[in-house]
Amino acid sequence: MSWRGVLSWLDVWGPFVVLVAWVVLGGLIFVPDAFIEPSGWHWFRFGLWVFVVVGAGWGWARKRRGGVPARMVAPEDVPGVDVEAAVASSSDRVSAVRVLRERHPDRD
């Protein structure tokens, strides 16, 4: 296994391992303090721990899930009149594509 493979594995699974460590170690430290010896300080630490764990879990899940892949659209699905109007109103190809995407957001 190359270093690149190890680094890509750590990039994907490293945050999950840290999250599990936070859940286990924090659960062993902060939960008993908050419920066995309740005080304002212990409840604050418990609430902060819950906030960090939920935030880290949310961030890891969003990173793992990624974005929604763009739907491929065949050129014949876009009306020719709109294509001609976009090309006529734009100075270059990129601007024309941008105009078409603005006119047909559901076909993106």
N, CA, C and O atoms as a GROMACS GRO file, in nm:
protein
  432
    1MET      N    1   0.086  -0.118   0.000
    1MET     CA    2   0.000   0.000   0.000
    1MET      C    3   0.090   0.123   0.000
    1MET      O    4   0.186   0.132   0.077
    2SER      N    5   0.058   0.218  -0.085
    2SER     CA    6   0.139   0.338  -0.097
    2SER      C    7   0.094   0.443   0.005
    2SER      O    8  -0.011   0.430   0.068
    3TRP      N    9   0.178   0.545   0.020
    3TRP     CA   10   0.143   0.653   0.112
    3TRP      C   11   0.018   0.726   0.064
    3TRP      O   12  -0.063   0.773   0.144
    4ARG      N   13   0.004   0.734  -0.068
    4ARG     CA   14  -0.113   0.801  -0.122
    4ARG      C   15  -0.240   0.727  -0.082
    4ARG      O   16  -0.342   0.789  -0.050
    5GLY      N   17  -0.235   0.594  -0.083
    5GLY     CA   18  -0.350   0.515  -0.041
    5GLY      C   19  -0.380   0.533   0.107
    5GLY      O   20  -0.496   0.543   0.147
    6VAL      N   21  -0.273   0.536   0.188
    6VAL     CA   22  -0.292   0.556   0.332
    6VAL      C   23  -0.352   0.694   0.358
    6VAL      O   24  -0.443   0.707   0.440
    7LEU      N   25  -0.300   0.795   0.290
    7LEU     CA   26  -0.351   0.930   0.311
    7LEU      C   27  -0.496   0.944   0.265
    7LEU      O   28  -0.575   1.014   0.329
    8SER      N   29  -0.532   0.879   0.156
    8SER     CA   30  -0.671   0.887   0.113
    8SER      C   31  -0.762   0.813   0.210
    8SER      O   32  -0.875   0.856   0.236
    9TRP      N   33  -0.714   0.700   0.266
    9TRP     CA   34  -0.793   0.629   0.366
    9TRP      C   35  -0.811   0.716   0.490
    9TRP      O   36  -0.921   0.725   0.545
   10LEU      N   37  -0.702   0.782   0.534
   10LEU     CA   38  -0.712   0.869   0.651
   10LEU      C   39  -0.802   0.988   0.624
   10LEU      O   40  -0.874   1.034   0.713
   11ASP      N   41  -0.799   1.038   0.502
   11ASP     CA   42  -0.884   1.152   0.468
   11ASP      C   43  -1.031   1.116   0.479
   11ASP      O   44  -1.113   1.198   0.520
   12VAL      N   45  -1.064   0.993   0.441
   12VAL     CA   46  -1.204   0.951   0.445
   12VAL      C   47  -1.244   0.902   0.584
   12VAL      O   48  -1.348   0.943   0.636
   13TRP      N   49  -1.164   0.815   0.644
   13TRP     CA   50  -1.204   0.749   0.768
   13TRP      C   51  -1.144   0.811   0.894
   13TRP      O   52  -1.190   0.780   1.004
   14GLY      N   53  -1.044   0.897   0.882
   14GLY     CA   54  -0.984   0.960   0.999
   14GLY      C   55  -1.083   1.036   1.085
   14GLY      O   56  -1.085   1.017   1.206
   15PRO      N   57  -1.167   1.123   1.025
   15PRO     CA   58  -1.266   1.194   1.106
   15PRO      C   59  -1.363   1.100   1.178
   15PRO      O   60  -1.407   1.130   1.289
   16PHE      N   61  -1.397   0.988   1.115
   16PHE     CA   62  -1.487   0.892   1.180
   16PHE      C   63  -1.419   0.829   1.301
   16PHE      O   64  -1.483   0.811   1.405
   17VAL      N   65  -1.292   0.794   1.288
   17VAL     CA   66  -1.218   0.736   1.401
   17VAL      C   67  -1.210   0.836   1.516
   17VAL      O   68  -1.228   0.799   1.632
   18VAL      N   69  -1.184   0.962   1.484
   18VAL     CA   70  -1.179   1.066   1.587
   18VAL      C   71  -1.317   1.083   1.651
   18VAL      O   72  -1.328   1.102   1.772
   19LEU      N   73  -1.422   1.077   1.570
   19LEU     CA   74  -1.557   1.088   1.623
   19LEU      C   75  -1.589   0.975   1.720
   19LEU      O   76  -1.646   0.999   1.826
   20VAL      N   77  -1.552   0.854   1.684
   20VAL     CA   78  -1.576   0.739   1.773
   20VAL      C   79  -1.497   0.757   1.902
   20VAL      O   80  -1.548   0.728   2.010
   21ALA      N   81  -1.374   0.805   1.892
   21ALA     CA   82  -1.294   0.829   2.013
   21ALA      C   83  -1.360   0.935   2.100
   21ALA      O   84  -1.365   0.920   2.222
   22TRP      N   85  -1.412   1.042   2.039
   22TRP     CA   86  -1.481   1.145   2.115
   22TRP      C   87  -1.604   1.089   2.185
   22TRP      O   88  -1.631   1.121   2.300
   23VAL      N   89  -1.678   1.005   2.115
   23VAL     CA   90  -1.800   0.948   2.174
   23VAL      C   91  -1.765   0.858   2.291
   23VAL      O   92  -1.826   0.868   2.398
   24VAL      N   93  -1.667   0.769   2.272
   24VAL     CA   94  -1.633   0.673   2.377
   24VAL      C   95  -1.567   0.743   2.495
   24VAL      O   96  -1.612   0.730   2.609
   25LEU      N   97  -1.460   0.816   2.468
   25LEU     CA   98  -1.387   0.879   2.579
   25LEU      C   99  -1.469   0.988   2.646
   25LEU      O  100  -1.472   0.998   2.769
   26GLY      N  101  -1.535   1.071   2.566
   26GLY     CA  102  -1.619   1.176   2.624
   26GLY      C  103  -1.736   1.118   2.700
   26GLY      O  104  -1.775   1.169   2.805
   27GLY      N  105  -1.793   1.010   2.647
   27GLY     CA  106  -1.903   0.945   2.716
   27GLY      C  107  -1.861   0.890   2.851
   27GLY      O  108  -1.938   0.895   2.947
   28LEU      N  109  -1.740   0.838   2.859
   28LEU     CA  110  -1.691   0.786   2.986
   28LEU      C  111  -1.656   0.897   3.085
   28LEU      O  112  -1.659   0.875   3.206
   29ILE      N  113  -1.623   1.014   3.034
   29ILE     CA  114  -1.581   1.123   3.123
   29ILE      C  115  -1.697   1.216   3.157
   29ILE      O  116  -1.723   1.242   3.274
   30PHE      N  117  -1.767   1.267   3.056
   30PHE     CA  118  -1.863   1.375   3.077
   30PHE      C  119  -2.001   1.327   3.121
   30PHE      O  120  -2.068   1.396   3.198
   31VAL      N  121  -2.046   1.213   3.074
   31VAL     CA  122  -2.180   1.166   3.110
   31VAL      C  123  -2.189   1.133   3.259
   31VAL      O  124  -2.282   1.180   3.325
   32PRO      N  125  -2.097   1.055   3.315
   32PRO     CA  126  -2.108   1.029   3.460
   32PRO      C  127  -2.098   1.155   3.544
   32PRO      O  128  -2.168   1.169   3.644
   33ASP      N  129  -2.010   1.248   3.504
   33ASP     CA  130  -1.998   1.372   3.580
   33ASP      C  131  -2.129   1.448   3.583
   33ASP      O  132  -2.169   1.501   3.687
   34ALA      N  133  -2.197   1.455   3.469
   34ALA     CA  134  -2.320   1.534   3.461
   34ALA      C  135  -2.435   1.469   3.537
   34ALA      O  136  -2.519   1.540   3.593
   35PHE      N  137  -2.440   1.336   3.540
   35PHE     CA  138  -2.556   1.270   3.601
   35PHE      C  139  -2.530   1.220   3.742
   35PHE      O  140  -2.624   1.209   3.821
   36ILE      N  141  -2.405   1.190   3.777
   36ILE     CA  142  -2.376   1.141   3.912
   36ILE      C  143  -2.347   1.257   4.007
   36ILE      O  144  -2.396   1.260   4.119
   37GLU      N  145  -2.266   1.353   3.960
   37GLU     CA  146  -2.234   1.471   4.040
   37GLU      C  147  -2.282   1.596   3.965
   37GLU      O  148  -2.199   1.672   3.915
   38PRO      N  149  -2.411   1.618   3.956
   38PRO     CA  150  -2.460   1.731   3.876
   38PRO      C  151  -2.419   1.866   3.934
   38PRO      O  152  -2.436   1.893   4.053
   39SER      N  153  -2.365   1.947   3.849
   39SER     CA  154  -2.333   2.086   3.882
   39SER      C  155  -2.341   2.164   3.752
   39SER      O  156  -2.348   2.106   3.644
   40GLY      N  157  -2.340   2.294   3.763
   40GLY     CA  158  -2.346   2.376   3.643
   40GLY      C  159  -2.229   2.351   3.549
   40GLY      O  160  -2.245   2.345   3.428
   41TRP      N  161  -2.111   2.337   3.609
   41TRP     CA  162  -1.991   2.314   3.528
   41TRP      C  163  -1.998   2.179   3.457
   41TRP      O  164  -1.965   2.171   3.339
   42HIS      N  165  -2.040   2.074   3.527
   42HIS     CA  166  -2.049   1.942   3.464
   42HIS      C  167  -2.154   1.940   3.353
   42HIS      O  168  -2.132   1.878   3.249
   43TRP      N  169  -2.267   2.008   3.374
   43TRP     CA  170  -2.369   2.013   3.269
   43TRP      C  171  -2.321   2.094   3.149
   43TRP      O  172  -2.353   2.061   3.035
   44PHE      N  173  -2.245   2.201   3.175
   44PHE     CA  174  -2.188   2.278   3.064
   44PHE      C  175  -2.093   2.192   2.983
   44PHE      O  176  -2.100   2.192   2.860
   45ARG      N  177  -2.005   2.119   3.050
   45ARG     CA  178  -1.911   2.031   2.978
   45ARG      C  179  -1.985   1.922   2.901
   45ARG      O  180  -1.948   1.890   2.789
   46PHE      N  181  -2.089   1.867   2.961
   46PHE     CA  182  -2.169   1.765   2.894
   46PHE      C  183  -2.237   1.824   2.769
   46PHE      O  184  -2.234   1.762   2.662
   47GLY      N  185  -2.296   1.941   2.781
   47GLY     CA  186  -2.361   2.006   2.667
   47GLY      C  187  -2.262   2.039   2.557
   47GLY      O  188  -2.292   2.023   2.439
   48LEU      N  189  -2.144   2.086   2.596
   48LEU     CA  190  -2.040   2.116   2.498
   48LEU      C  191  -1.995   1.989   2.427
   48LEU      O  192  -1.974   1.989   2.306
   49TRP      N  193  -1.981   1.881   2.502
   49TRP     CA  194  -1.942   1.752   2.443
   49TRP      C  195  -2.048   1.705   2.343
   49TRP      O  196  -2.014   1.659   2.234
   50VAL      N  197  -2.176   1.715   2.380
   50VAL     CA  198  -2.284   1.676   2.288
   50VAL      C  199  -2.279   1.762   2.162
   50VAL      O  200  -2.293   1.710   2.052
   51PHE      N  201  -2.258   1.892   2.178
   51PHE     CA  202  -2.251   1.983   2.064
   51PHE      C  203  -2.135   1.945   1.971
   51PHE      O  204  -2.152   1.942   1.849
   52VAL      N  205  -2.019   1.916   2.028
   52VAL     CA  206  -1.902   1.879   1.947
   52VAL      C  207  -1.925   1.746   1.876
   52VAL      O  208  -1.892   1.733   1.758
   53VAL      N  209  -1.980   1.648   1.946
   53VAL     CA  210  -2.002   1.516   1.885
   53VAL      C  211  -2.105   1.525   1.773
   53VAL      O  212  -2.085   1.467   1.666
   54VAL      N  213  -2.214   1.596   1.796
   54VAL     CA  214  -2.316   1.609   1.691
   54VAL      C  215  -2.260   1.687   1.572
   54VAL      O  216  -2.284   1.649   1.457
   55GLY      N  217  -2.187   1.794   1.598
   55GLY     CA  218  -2.127   1.871   1.489
   55GLY      C  219  -2.026   1.791   1.410
   55GLY      O  220  -2.024   1.797   1.287
   56ALA      N  221  -1.942   1.715   1.479
   56ALA     CA  222  -1.843   1.632   1.409
   56ALA      C  223  -1.911   1.522   1.329
   56ALA      O  224  -1.870   1.493   1.217
   57GLY      N  225  -2.014   1.461   1.386
   57GLY     CA  226  -2.088   1.358   1.312
   57GLY      C  227  -2.157   1.414   1.191
   57GLY      O  228  -2.157   1.352   1.084
   58TRP      N  229  -2.217   1.530   1.205
   58TRP     CA  230  -2.284   1.595   1.093
   58TRP      C  231  -2.184   1.628   0.982
   58TRP      O  232  -2.209   1.601   0.865
   59GLY      N  233  -2.070   1.685   1.021
   59GLY     CA  234  -1.968   1.719   0.922
   59GLY      C  235  -1.912   1.597   0.851
   59GLY      O  236  -1.891   1.599   0.730
   60TRP      N  237  -1.888   1.490   0.926
   60TRP     CA  238  -1.835   1.368   0.865
   60TRP      C  239  -1.938   1.308   0.769
   60TRP      O  240  -1.902   1.264   0.660
   61ALA      N  241  -2.065   1.308   0.809
   61ALA     CA  242  -2.169   1.251   0.722
   61ALA      C  243  -2.183   1.332   0.594
   61ALA      O  244  -2.201   1.275   0.486
   62ARG      N  245  -2.177   1.464   0.604
   62ARG     CA  246  -2.186   1.548   0.484
   62ARG      C  247  -2.068   1.525   0.392
   62ARG      O  248  -2.083   1.523   0.270
   63LYS      N  249  -1.950   1.508   0.450
   63LYS     CA  250  -1.831   1.485   0.368
   63LYS      C  251  -1.839   1.349   0.300
   63LYS      O  252  -1.802   1.336   0.184
   64ARG      N  253  -1.886   1.248   0.372
   64ARG     CA  254  -1.897   1.113   0.315
   64ARG      C  255  -2.003   1.108   0.205
   64ARG      O  256  -1.984   1.042   0.103
   65ARG      N  257  -2.113   1.175   0.227
   65ARG     CA  258  -2.224   1.170   0.134
   65ARG      C  259  -2.189   1.240   0.003
   65ARG      O  260  -2.227   1.194  -0.104
   66GLY      N  261  -2.117   1.350   0.013
   66GLY     CA  262  -2.083   1.425  -0.108
   66GLY      C  263  -2.205   1.496  -0.164
   66GLY      O  264  -2.309   1.502  -0.099
   67GLY      N  265  -2.190   1.548  -0.282
   67GLY     CA  266  -2.300   1.620  -0.344
   67GLY      C  267  -2.384   1.529  -0.431
   67GLY      O  268  -2.350   1.413  -0.455
   68VAL      N  269  -2.491   1.583  -0.475
   68VAL     CA  270  -2.577   1.511  -0.567
   68VAL      C  271  -2.516   1.522  -0.706
   68VAL      O  272  -2.489   1.633  -0.752
   69PRO      N  273  -2.492   1.411  -0.774
   69PRO     CA  274  -2.432   1.421  -0.906
   69PRO      C  275  -2.524   1.493  -1.004
   69PRO      O  276  -2.646   1.479  -1.000
   70ALA      N  277  -2.462   1.569  -1.093
   70ALA     CA  278  -2.539   1.644  -1.191
   70ALA      C  279  -2.605   1.548  -1.290
   70ALA      O  280  -2.545   1.449  -1.332
   71ARG      N  281  -2.727   1.580  -1.325
   71ARG     CA  282  -2.800   1.500  -1.421
   71ARG      C  283  -2.752   1.534  -1.561
   71ARG      O  284  -2.738   1.652  -1.595
   72MET      N  285  -2.726   1.434  -1.642
   72MET     CA  286  -2.683   1.456  -1.779
   72MET      C  287  -2.806   1.485  -1.865
   72MET      O  288  -2.907   1.416  -1.854
   73VAL      N  289  -2.795   1.586  -1.949
   73VAL     CA  290  -2.905   1.624  -2.036
   73VAL      C  291  -2.857   1.617  -2.180
   73VAL      O  292  -2.751   1.671  -2.213
   74ALA      N  293  -2.932   1.553  -2.262
   74ALA     CA  294  -2.897   1.544  -2.404
   74ALA      C  295  -2.923   1.679  -2.471
   74ALA      O  296  -3.020   1.747  -2.437
   75PRO      N  297  -2.838   1.719  -2.563
   75PRO     CA  298  -2.857   1.849  -2.630
   75PRO      C  299  -2.992   1.862  -2.700
   75PRO      O  300  -3.046   1.973  -2.708
   76GLU      N  301  -3.047   1.753  -2.748
   76GLU     CA  302  -3.176   1.763  -2.818
   76GLU      C  303  -3.293   1.791  -2.723
   76GLU      O  304  -3.403   1.821  -2.769
   77ASP      N  305  -3.270   1.780  -2.592
   77ASP     CA  306  -3.376   1.810  -2.495
   77ASP      C  307  -3.398   1.959  -2.476
   77ASP      O  308  -3.503   2.001  -2.427
   78VAL      N  309  -3.300   2.040  -2.515
   78VAL     CA  310  -3.312   2.185  -2.502
   78VAL      C  311  -3.366   2.240  -2.634
   78VAL      O  312  -3.312   2.209  -2.740
   79PRO      N  313  -3.471   2.322  -2.629
   79PRO     CA  314  -3.528   2.375  -2.753
   79PRO      C  315  -3.426   2.455  -2.834
   79PRO      O  316  -3.349   2.533  -2.777
   80GLY      N  317  -3.426   2.436  -2.964
   80GLY     CA  318  -3.330   2.504  -3.052
   80GLY      C  319  -3.346   2.655  -3.051
   80GLY      O  320  -3.247   2.727  -3.066
   81VAL      N  321  -3.468   2.703  -3.034
   81VAL     CA  322  -3.492   2.847  -3.030
   81VAL      C  323  -3.418   2.909  -2.911
   81VAL      O  324  -3.359   3.016  -2.923
   82ASP      N  325  -3.423   2.841  -2.796
   82ASP     CA  326  -3.353   2.891  -2.677
   82ASP      C  327  -3.202   2.890  -2.697
   82ASP      O  328  -3.134   2.982  -2.653
   83VAL      N  329  -3.151   2.788  -2.763
   83VAL     CA  330  -3.007   2.781  -2.789
   83VAL      C  331  -2.965   2.896  -2.879
   83VAL      O  332  -2.866   2.963  -2.851
   84GLU      N  333  -3.040   2.921  -2.986
   84GLU     CA  334  -3.007   3.030  -3.077
   84GLU      C  335  -3.015   3.165  -3.007
   84GLU      O  336  -2.930   3.252  -3.031
   85ALA      N  337  -3.114   3.184  -2.922
   85ALA     CA  338  -3.128   3.310  -2.849
   85ALA      C  339  -3.013   3.329  -2.751
   85ALA      O  340  -2.963   3.440  -2.735
   86ALA      N  341  -2.971   3.221  -2.685
   86ALA     CA  342  -2.860   3.231  -2.589
   86ALA      C  343  -2.730   3.262  -2.661
   86ALA      O  344  -2.650   3.342  -2.611
   87VAL      N  345  -2.707   3.201  -2.776
   87VAL     CA  346  -2.584   3.227  -2.852
   87VAL      C  347  -2.585   3.369  -2.906
   87VAL      O  348  -2.482   3.436  -2.906
   88ALA      N  349  -2.701   3.416  -2.951
   88ALA     CA  350  -2.710   3.552  -3.006
   88ALA      C  351  -2.691   3.658  -2.898
   88ALA      O  352  -2.637   3.765  -2.926
   89SER      N  353  -2.735   3.629  -2.776
   89SER     CA  354  -2.726   3.730  -2.670
   89SER      C  355  -2.595   3.725  -2.593
   89SER      O  356  -2.573   3.807  -2.503
   90SER      N  357  -2.507   3.630  -2.624
   90SER     CA  358  -2.383   3.614  -2.548
   90SER      C  359  -2.263   3.636  -2.639
   90SER      O  360  -2.268   3.616  -2.760
   91SER      N  361  -2.154   3.679  -2.576
   91SER     CA  362  -2.033   3.706  -2.652
   91SER      C  363  -1.945   3.583  -2.668
   91SER      O  364  -1.863   3.576  -2.760
   92ASP      N  365  -1.959   3.486  -2.579
   92ASP     CA  366  -1.876   3.365  -2.589
   92ASP      C  367  -1.959   3.243  -2.548
   92ASP      O  368  -2.073   3.256  -2.506
   93ARG      N  369  -1.899   3.128  -2.561
   93ARG     CA  370  -1.969   3.001  -2.537
   93ARG      C  371  -2.006   2.984  -2.389
   93ARG      O  372  -2.114   2.936  -2.357
   94VAL      N  373  -1.916   3.025  -2.301
   94VAL     CA  374  -1.942   3.009  -2.157
   94VAL      C  375  -2.063   3.091  -2.116
   94VAL      O  376  -2.148   3.044  -2.040
   95SER      N  377  -2.071   3.213  -2.165
   95SER     CA  378  -2.187   3.297  -2.133
   95SER      C  379  -2.316   3.238  -2.188
   95SER      O  380  -2.420   3.245  -2.123
   96ALA      N  381  -2.309   3.179  -2.307
   96ALA     CA  382  -2.428   3.118  -2.366
   96ALA      C  383  -2.475   2.999  -2.283
   96ALA      O  384  -2.595   2.982  -2.261
   97VAL      N  385  -2.382   2.918  -2.237
   97VAL     CA  386  -2.419   2.804  -2.152
   97VAL      C  387  -2.480   2.854  -2.021
   97VAL      O  388  -2.577   2.796  -1.972
   98ARG      N  389  -2.423   2.959  -1.965
   98ARG     CA  390  -2.476   3.014  -1.841
   98ARG      C  391  -2.620   3.063  -1.862
   98ARG      O  392  -2.707   3.039  -1.778
   99VAL      N  393  -2.644   3.131  -1.973
   99VAL     CA  394  -2.780   3.179  -2.003
   99VAL      C  395  -2.876   3.062  -2.017
   99VAL      O  396  -2.988   3.067  -1.966
  100LEU      N  397  -2.834   2.956  -2.086
  100LEU     CA  398  -2.921   2.839  -2.101
  100LEU      C  399  -2.952   2.774  -1.966
  100LEU      O  400  -3.065   2.732  -1.943
  101ARG      N  401  -2.854   2.767  -1.880
  101ARG     CA  402  -2.878   2.707  -1.748
  101ARG      C  403  -2.971   2.793  -1.664
  101ARG      O  404  -3.050   2.740  -1.586
  102GLU      N  405  -2.964   2.925  -1.681
  102GLU     CA  406  -3.055   3.012  -1.608
  102GLU      C  407  -3.197   2.999  -1.661
  102GLU      O  408  -3.294   3.007  -1.584
  103ARG      N  409  -3.211   2.980  -1.790
  103ARG     CA  410  -3.344   2.967  -1.850
  103ARG      C  411  -3.407   2.830  -1.824
  103ARG      O  412  -3.529   2.818  -1.819
  104HIS      N  413  -3.324   2.729  -1.809
  104HIS     CA  414  -3.374   2.592  -1.788
  104HIS      C  415  -3.308   2.530  -1.665
  104HIS      O  416  -3.228   2.438  -1.678
  105PRO      N  417  -3.342   2.580  -1.544
  105PRO     CA  418  -3.276   2.527  -1.424
  105PRO      C  419  -3.313   2.382  -1.395
  105PRO      O  420  -3.234   2.310  -1.332
  106ASP      N  421  -3.430   2.338  -1.438
  106ASP     CA  422  -3.471   2.200  -1.412
  106ASP      C  423  -3.397   2.102  -1.500
  106ASP      O  424  -3.402   1.981  -1.475
  107ARG      N  425  -3.329   2.148  -1.602
  107ARG     CA  426  -3.255   2.060  -1.692
  107ARG      C  427  -3.108   2.056  -1.656
  107ARG      O  428  -3.028   1.999  -1.731
  108ASP      N  429  -3.071   2.113  -1.544
  108ASP     CA  430  -2.930   2.120  -1.504
  108ASP      C  431  -2.878   1.988  -1.461
  108ASP      O  432  -2.761   1.977  -1.423
   0.00000   0.00000   0.00000
